[in-house]
């Protein structure tokens, strides 16, 4: 079995698994695009290995096979940056949601204190309610 066939099988298998995960809702669309791009790159460079010979001079690389490694590292760095940006956005949203929840809980407690005839500015215990 040649390395072109092996690369083709690996790329197609990876693409098939990704599509299956998307269909089963285990992997969301924006994340799947990265992996489909990786599978396409594996298929492309595996099927046409001379493509690296054509790309290498434009990138200033004297040893063409290293182009695949450089592209792999570049893709990993971009993916890591994207993941950090998404994580930062999620942390910010979680922080805002926690603040909104605290404000809503305070508003509910003051409303319950008003309904019970107490003073909403003091922390008078209201009726027992289940937590959770």
Secondary structure, 3 states (H helix, E strand, C coil): CCHHHHHHHHHHHHHHHHHHHHHCCCCCHHHHHHHHHHHHHHHHHHHCCCHHHHHHHHHCCCCCCHHHHHHHHHHHHHHHHHHHHHHHHHHHHHHHHHHHHHHHHHHHHHHHHHHCCCCCCCCCCCCCCCCC
